[in-house]
Amino acid sequence: MHTPTGSTYIQLATFHLNGEEYGVDVMRVREITSMTEITRAANSPPHVSGVINLRGTIVPIISLRNRFGFPEIADNSMCCIAVMDFKSVLTGFIIDEISDVVRINKSDILPPPIDTASQPWIEGVIDINRKLVVYLNLGHLV
């Protein structure tokens, strides 16, 4: 089905992190890649895992688990890196597992249940098939 420009619908790429489901605008996602060796950068903040070489482009990698205060996991075999584009700058985010791509109406995005001054990356919450998905704008983490 074709949706006109200026549509009230968006597509979300959803993923798991620490047993919860999160979503980001699929138009920001450049690609999902399997975990690879990450080169640690000296003196970087704890949530910056390091950098990878993605076909000749050096991409910083952010651990969402660390950034959100979740414990690291011993078995990261299901983890992957969501590479996103923010104003032509690529940034990778380590996620536990990619879930789905869903189409939602923008009006279904509920305001965040908490004050987002300290967490500006939380755009809202969406009820998808009776499961709450936290809608993120990871551009605020870059």
N, CA, C and O of each residue as an XYZ file, in Angstrom:
568
protein
N       0.842     -1.177      0.000
C       0.000      0.000      0.000
C       0.883      1.235      0.000
O       1.816      1.328      0.798
N       0.612      2.158     -0.860
C       1.392      3.384     -0.975
C       0.866      4.406      0.011
O      -0.344      4.610      0.106
N       1.767      5.060      0.753
C       1.339      6.120      1.648
C       1.838      7.435      1.097
O       2.995      7.530      0.685
N       1.000      8.446      1.079
C       1.392      9.717      0.502
C       2.473     10.406      1.327
O       2.638     10.138      2.517
N       3.214     11.311      0.657
C       4.219     12.098      1.358
C       3.526     12.899      2.452
O       2.408     13.379      2.265
N       4.188     13.040      3.587
C       3.581     13.728      4.711
C       2.632     12.823      5.473
O       1.799     13.295      6.246
N       2.756     11.546      5.259
C       1.888     10.558      5.878
C       1.987     10.623      7.394
O       2.976     11.094      7.955
N       0.951     10.146      8.027
C       0.950     10.094      9.481
C       1.522      8.771      9.982
O       1.504      8.504     11.184
N       2.027      7.950      9.079
C       2.602      6.660      9.449
C       4.120      6.699      9.376
O       4.708      7.401      8.552
N       4.733      5.929     10.258
C       6.181      5.728     10.206
C       6.457      4.241     10.383
O       5.605      3.489     10.858
N       7.656      3.830      9.994
C       8.067      2.451     10.229
C       9.128      2.450     11.311
O      10.033      3.284     11.319
N       9.000      1.508     12.214
C       9.954      1.350     13.303
C      10.720      0.054     13.131
O      10.143     -0.989     12.821
N      12.027      0.130     13.336
C      12.842     -1.069     13.489
C      12.850     -1.330     14.984
O      13.289     -0.483     15.762
N      12.367     -2.503     15.395
C      12.319     -2.803     16.817
C      13.420     -3.795     17.178
O      13.822     -4.631     16.368
N      13.895     -3.680     18.413
C      14.971     -4.548     18.880
C      14.837     -4.765     20.373
O      14.157     -4.017     21.076
N      15.511     -5.816     20.842
C      15.502     -6.161     22.260
C      16.775     -5.636     22.911
O      17.858     -5.628     22.326
N      16.588     -5.203     24.140
C      17.712     -4.768     24.958
C      17.324     -5.014     26.406
O      16.364     -4.429     26.907
N      18.068     -5.874     27.072
C      17.833     -6.204     28.479
C      16.404     -6.696     28.720
O      15.794     -6.367     29.737
N      15.878     -7.481     27.785
C      14.557     -8.071     27.950
C      13.394     -7.164     27.592
O      12.241     -7.584     27.684
N      13.665     -5.937     27.188
C      12.612     -5.002     26.800
C      12.717     -4.726     25.304
O      13.744     -4.989     24.677
N      11.627     -4.188     24.744
C      11.627     -3.892     23.313
C      11.660     -2.390     23.088
O      10.953     -1.624     23.743
N      12.498     -1.993     22.144
C      12.681     -0.596     21.787
C      12.484     -0.457     20.288
O      12.576     -1.434     19.545
N      12.213      0.767     19.851
C      12.044      1.004     18.430
C      12.698      2.313     18.022
O      12.754      3.269     18.794
N      13.189      2.333     16.788
C      13.766      3.543     16.207
C      13.190      3.704     14.806
O      12.757      2.734     14.183
N      13.190      4.924     14.327
C      12.704      5.199     12.979
C      13.570      4.429     11.990
O      14.787      4.613     11.954
N      12.948      3.569     11.188
C      13.692      2.719     10.262
C      14.462      3.561      9.233
O      15.455      3.094      8.676
N      14.020      4.778      8.983
C      14.709      5.630      8.006
C      16.095      6.055      8.497
O      16.930      6.482      7.700
N      16.342      5.940      9.796
C      17.663      6.258     10.360
C      18.633      5.083     10.259
O      19.849      5.270     10.284
N      18.086      3.872     10.144
C      18.921      2.669     10.162
C      19.541      2.461      8.786
O      18.838      2.274      7.793
N      20.860      2.498      8.746
C      21.574      2.259      7.493
C      21.706      0.771      7.245
O      21.460      0.288      6.140
N      22.105      0.034      8.302
C      22.219     -1.421      8.191
C      22.349     -2.040      9.566
O      22.678     -1.372     10.546
N      22.082     -3.338      9.614
C      22.300     -4.149     10.814
C      23.432     -5.098     10.456
O      23.368     -5.798      9.446
N      24.463     -5.122     11.281
C      25.612     -5.978     11.016
C      25.883     -6.847     12.241
O      25.573     -6.467     13.370
N      26.459     -8.005     12.002
C      26.780     -8.891     13.117
C      27.909     -8.283     13.946
O      28.641     -7.403     13.494
N      28.020     -8.779     15.162
C      29.098     -8.297     16.034
C      30.433     -8.580     15.368
O      30.629     -9.618     14.736
N      31.318     -7.658     15.522
C      32.651     -7.762     14.966
C      33.627     -7.251     16.011
O      33.218     -6.733     17.050
N      34.886     -7.394     15.742
C      35.882     -6.903     16.696
C      35.832     -5.381     16.745
O      35.900     -4.703     15.719
N      35.712     -4.866     17.959
C      35.634     -3.421     18.182
C      36.968     -2.964     18.753
O      37.457     -3.528     19.731
N      37.548     -1.951     18.145
C      38.809     -1.393     18.622
C      38.501     -0.327     19.658
O      37.843      0.673     19.370
N      38.984     -0.557     20.857
C      38.737      0.364     21.977
C      39.462      1.681     21.730
O      40.607      1.687     21.277
N      38.807      2.781     22.022
C      39.407      4.108     21.892
C      39.814      4.588     23.285
O      39.018      4.532     24.223
N      41.043      5.056     23.415
C      41.559      5.505     24.710
C      40.772      6.715     25.215
O      40.359      7.580     24.443
N      40.579      6.746     26.524
C      39.928      7.868     27.214
C      38.510      8.155     26.733
O      38.032      9.281     26.868
N      37.835      7.161     26.181
C      36.461      7.384     25.737
C      35.508      7.135     26.909
O      35.857      6.418     27.846
N      34.316      7.717     26.864
C      33.340      7.464     27.933
C      33.009      5.972     28.002
O      33.167      5.259     27.011
N      32.552      5.493     29.160
C      32.295      4.060     29.335
C      31.303      3.476     28.326
O      31.415      2.303     27.968
N      30.332      4.273     27.861
C      29.330      3.749     26.932
C      29.838      3.683     25.489
O      29.174      3.103     24.630
N      30.996      4.265     25.217
C      31.578      4.181     23.872
C      32.499      2.962     23.861
O      33.570      2.963     24.468
N      32.055      1.931     23.159
C      32.812      0.676     23.129
C      34.076      0.786     22.305
O      35.036      0.055     22.548
N      34.095      1.685     21.332
C      35.251      1.863     20.459
C      34.793      2.181     19.051
O      33.782      2.854     18.850
N      35.551      1.688     18.071
C      35.242      1.956     16.666
C      35.395      0.668     15.853
O      36.100     -0.262     16.246
N      34.710      0.648     14.708
C      34.889     -0.441     13.743
C      35.161      0.182     12.382
O      34.855      1.349     12.138
N      35.742     -0.623     11.506
C      35.945     -0.218     10.125
C      34.841     -0.877      9.312
O      34.839     -2.094      9.124
N      33.908     -0.072      8.832
C      32.778     -0.575      8.054
C      33.007     -0.200      6.590
O      32.655      0.893      6.148
N      33.602     -1.132      5.857
C      33.903     -0.924      4.437
C      34.620      0.406      4.177
O      34.251      1.165      3.281
N      35.645      0.665      4.979
C      36.465      1.847      4.770
C      36.032      3.074      5.558
O      36.715      4.097      5.519
N      34.923      2.998      6.267
C      34.457      4.110      7.095
C      34.616      3.734      8.562
O      34.149      2.680      8.995
N      35.277      4.598      9.322
C      35.443      4.363     10.754
C      34.161      4.815     11.451
O      33.741      5.966     11.332
N      33.544      3.872     12.188
C      32.246      4.118     12.809
C      32.381      3.943     14.321
O      32.798      2.882     14.786
N      32.029      4.987     15.100
C      32.027      4.818     16.556
C      30.897      3.881     16.972
O      29.826      3.875     16.366
N      31.154      3.088     18.017
C      30.190      2.104     18.496
C      29.811      2.429     19.937
O      30.672      2.565     20.806
N      28.507      2.549     20.170
C      27.980      2.858     21.501
C      27.263      1.630     22.053
O      26.440      1.019     21.371
N      27.585      1.280     23.290
C      26.894      0.183     23.969
C      25.630      0.751     24.610
O      25.707      1.504     25.580
N      24.476      0.394     24.070
C      23.227      0.873     24.659
C      23.015      0.295     26.050
O      22.441      0.956     26.916
N      23.476     -0.938     26.273
C      23.370     -1.528     27.620
C      24.100     -0.643     28.628
O      23.554     -0.307     29.679
N      25.322     -0.274     28.305
C      26.110      0.556     29.209
C      25.497      1.942     29.349
O      25.404      2.473     30.455
N      25.083      2.524     28.242
C      24.529      3.889     28.256
C      23.258      3.969     29.074
O      23.004      4.972     29.740
N      22.446      2.900     29.026
C      21.183      2.888     29.759
C      21.333      2.316     31.169
O      20.347      2.221     31.899
N      22.550      1.935     31.561
C      22.787      1.433     32.914
C      22.419     -0.020     33.122
O      22.226     -0.450     34.260
N      22.315     -0.794     32.035
C      22.009     -2.218     32.140
C      23.303     -3.006     32.290
O      24.350     -2.560     31.820
N      23.253     -4.178     32.940
C      24.465     -4.995     33.063
C      24.857     -5.590     31.706
O      24.007     -5.855     30.856
N      26.139     -5.789     31.533
C      26.619     -6.449     30.307
C      26.214     -7.917     30.372
O      25.961     -8.449     31.453
N      26.155     -8.566     29.218
C      25.801     -9.981     29.178
C      27.022    -10.808     28.802
O      27.878    -10.370     28.033
N      27.083    -12.014     29.360
C      28.230    -12.888     29.099
C      28.198    -13.431     27.676
O      29.232    -13.492     27.011
N      27.024    -13.823     27.208
C      26.900    -14.403     25.869
C      26.305    -13.363     24.928
O      25.101    -13.108     24.949
N      27.153    -12.773     24.109
C      26.658    -11.757     23.176
C      26.538    -12.315     21.751
O      26.617    -11.563     20.780
N      26.346    -13.631     21.634
C      26.288    -14.252     20.313
C      25.082    -13.785     19.490
O      25.123    -13.831     18.260
N      24.026    -13.342     20.146
C      22.848    -12.841     19.427
C      22.929    -11.332     19.191
O      22.120    -10.777     18.448
N      23.899    -10.668     19.820
C      24.025     -9.220     19.690
C      24.398     -8.834     18.265
O      25.014     -9.608     17.533
N      24.016     -7.636     17.897
C      24.390     -7.100     16.595
C      24.568     -5.594     16.727
O      24.306     -5.007     17.777
N      25.013     -4.993     15.654
C      25.256     -3.553     15.649
C      24.293     -2.913     14.658
O      24.278     -3.256     13.476
N      23.493     -1.984     15.157
C      22.598     -1.203     14.300
C      23.350      0.066     13.915
O      23.608      0.922     14.760
N      23.695      0.180     12.647
C      24.415      1.357     12.162
C      23.379      2.365     11.693
O      22.551      2.073     10.830
N      23.439      3.556     12.275
C      22.445      4.583     11.977
C      23.109      5.821     11.421
O      24.280      6.100     11.681
N      22.338      6.547     10.655
C      22.812      7.748      9.981
C      22.164      8.967     10.626
O      20.941      9.110     10.616
N      22.988      9.839     11.183
C      22.520     11.091     11.757
C      23.240     12.231     11.055
O      24.417     12.487     11.312
N      22.526     12.915     10.167
C      23.092     14.037      9.410
C      24.382     13.624      8.719
O      25.393     14.321      8.802
N      24.341     12.485      8.037
C      25.457     11.931      7.258
C      26.632     11.475      8.113
O      27.733     11.290      7.593
N      26.423     11.292      9.399
C      27.445     10.741     10.285
C      26.932      9.380     10.760
O      25.851      9.282     11.341
N      27.720      8.333     10.505
C      27.333      6.988     10.915
C      27.762      6.721     12.360
O      28.860      7.086     12.780
N      26.870      6.078     13.101
C      27.150      5.656     14.464
C      26.534      4.278     14.643
O      25.413      4.033     14.197
N      27.265      3.373     15.298
C      26.761      2.033     15.552
C      26.319      1.889     16.991
O      26.942      2.432     17.904
N      25.240      1.153     17.185
C      24.699      0.902     18.518
C      24.599     -0.603     18.721
O      23.979     -1.304     17.921
N      25.214     -1.097     19.798
C      25.134     -2.525     20.100
C      23.776     -2.805     20.721
O      23.397     -2.201     21.725
N      23.042     -3.741     20.099
C      21.730     -4.146     20.608
C      21.760     -5.649     20.852
O      22.583     -6.364     20.280
N      20.859     -6.120     21.703
C      20.846     -7.549     22.035
C      20.383     -8.398     20.860
O      20.959     -9.449     20.581
N      19.339     -7.938     20.169
C      18.779     -8.734     19.087
C      17.793     -7.870     18.313
O      16.984     -7.159     18.910
N      17.857     -7.928     17.002
C      16.889     -7.212     16.167
C      15.574     -7.975     16.227
O      15.574     -9.204     16.306
N      14.458     -7.264     16.190
C      13.162     -7.910     16.347
C      12.339     -7.866     15.067
O      12.085     -8.908     14.464
N      11.918     -6.675     14.643
C      10.955     -6.592     13.558
C      10.963     -5.185     12.972
O      11.599     -4.278     13.507
N      10.252     -5.023     11.875
C       9.954     -3.700     11.331
C       8.442     -3.604     11.298
O       7.769     -4.434     10.687
N       7.909     -2.578     11.963
C       6.462     -2.412     12.054
C       6.064     -1.015     11.593
O       6.818     -0.053     11.738
N       4.876     -0.932     11.041
C       4.330      0.344     10.571
C       3.325      0.813     11.604
O       2.406      0.079     11.968
N       3.502      2.047     12.078
C       2.590      2.581     13.094
C       2.115      3.963     12.686
O       2.741      4.648     11.877
N       1.002      4.346     13.261
C       0.486      5.698     13.079
C       1.181      6.592     14.101
O       1.282      6.227     15.272
N       1.656      7.748     13.675
C       2.344      8.659     14.598
C       1.472      9.010     15.797
O       1.980      9.247     16.893
N       0.145      9.042     15.582
C      -0.757      9.389     16.684
C      -0.795      8.305     17.761
O      -1.294      8.549     18.859
N      -0.272      7.108     17.460
C      -0.224      6.031     18.445
C       0.962      6.149     19.398
O       1.073      5.384     20.356
N       1.845      7.104     19.132
C       2.994      7.312     20.014
C       2.525      8.125     21.213
O       2.129      9.282     21.078
N       2.576      7.506     22.379
C       2.168      8.166     23.613
C       3.353      8.906     24.210
O       4.498      8.498     24.012
N       3.097      9.992     24.939
C       4.213     10.707     25.550
C       4.944      9.825     26.556
O       4.348      8.920     27.140
N       6.228     10.086     26.758
C       6.980      9.283     27.737
C       6.355      9.408     29.123
O       5.882     10.480     29.501
N       6.352      8.313     29.877
C       5.748      8.349     31.208
C       6.642      8.993     32.256
O       6.258      9.110     33.420
N       7.834      9.410     31.844
C       8.786     10.015     32.785
C       9.266     11.345     32.223
O       9.110     11.624     31.034
N       9.847     12.154     33.088
C      10.448     13.407     32.641
C      11.681     13.074     31.819
O      12.594     12.419     32.322
N      11.727     13.503     30.582
C      12.814     13.113     29.691
C      13.963     14.114     29.683
O      14.845     14.028     28.829
N      13.970     15.055     30.609
C      15.072     16.017     30.635
C      16.413     15.309     30.793
O      17.406     15.716     30.189
N      16.447     14.251     31.603
C      17.692     13.514     31.797
C      17.844     12.372     30.792
O      18.909     11.760     30.707
N      16.790     12.084     30.035
C      16.814     11.024     29.028
C      16.134     11.526     27.752
O      15.071     11.029     27.379
N      16.742     12.508     27.084
C      16.078     13.124     25.922
C      15.921     12.195     24.727
O      15.219     12.533     23.774
N      16.561     11.033     24.760
C      16.463     10.091     23.645
C      15.141      9.312     23.657
O      14.836      8.615     22.690
N      14.358      9.419     24.730
C      13.063      8.738     24.785
C      12.009      9.657     24.172
O      11.685     10.710     24.722
N      11.484      9.239     23.024
C      10.480     10.033     22.311
C       9.068      9.706     22.772
O       8.190     10.569     22.749
N       8.846      8.468     23.188
C       7.515      8.075     23.597
C       7.405      6.584     23.777
O       8.406      5.867     23.772
N       6.179      6.119     23.938
C       5.888      4.703     24.139
C       4.750      4.328     23.194
O       3.815      5.102     22.990
N       4.842      3.130     22.623
C       3.838      2.661     21.688
C       3.352      1.292     22.153
O       4.149      0.432     22.526
N       2.047      1.104     22.126
C       1.463     -0.195     22.441
C       1.287     -0.941     21.119
O       0.421     -0.600     20.313
N       2.118     -1.963     20.907
C       2.045     -2.767     19.690
C       1.612     -4.180     20.098
O       2.370     -4.921     20.724
N       0.394     -4.527     19.732
C      -0.158     -5.848     20.074
C      -0.036     -6.154     21.569
O       0.389     -7.242     21.956
N      -0.406     -5.205     22.382
C      -0.402     -5.309     23.842
C       0.987     -5.460     24.439
O       1.139     -5.970     25.549
N       1.988     -5.023     23.711
C       3.352     -5.001     24.229
C       3.871     -3.570     24.084
O       3.786     -2.975     23.010
N       4.401     -3.033     25.159
C       4.899     -1.661     25.111
C       6.291     -1.624     24.500
O       7.175     -2.397     24.870
N       6.462     -0.711     23.561
C       7.739     -0.498     22.890
C       8.156      0.935     23.160
O       7.386      1.864     22.917
N       9.368      1.121     23.661
C       9.896      2.466     23.924
C      10.461      2.999     22.608
O      11.346      2.388     22.010
N       9.942      4.138     22.167
C      10.366      4.773     20.929
C      11.524      5.710     21.221
O      11.393      6.651     22.004
N      12.664      5.444     20.581
C      13.894      6.183     20.861
C      14.305      7.080     19.707
O      14.043      6.771     18.545
N      14.945      8.181     20.029
C      15.651      8.993     19.055
C      17.112      8.960     19.471
O      17.555      9.781     20.274
N      17.860      8.010     18.923
C      19.246      7.798     19.350
C      20.169      8.910     18.885
O      21.337      8.940     19.275
N      19.678      9.818     18.066
C      20.471     10.973     17.676
C      20.881     11.812     18.883
O      21.891     12.514     18.838
N      20.101     11.740     19.963
C      20.436     12.466     21.183
C      21.617     11.844     21.917
O      22.169     12.459     22.830
N      22.009     10.642     21.533
C      23.163      9.983     22.165
C      24.457     10.245     21.411
O      25.541      9.926     21.901
N      24.349     10.819     20.231
C      25.533     11.015     19.387
C      26.190     12.326     19.726
O      27.205     12.681     19.127
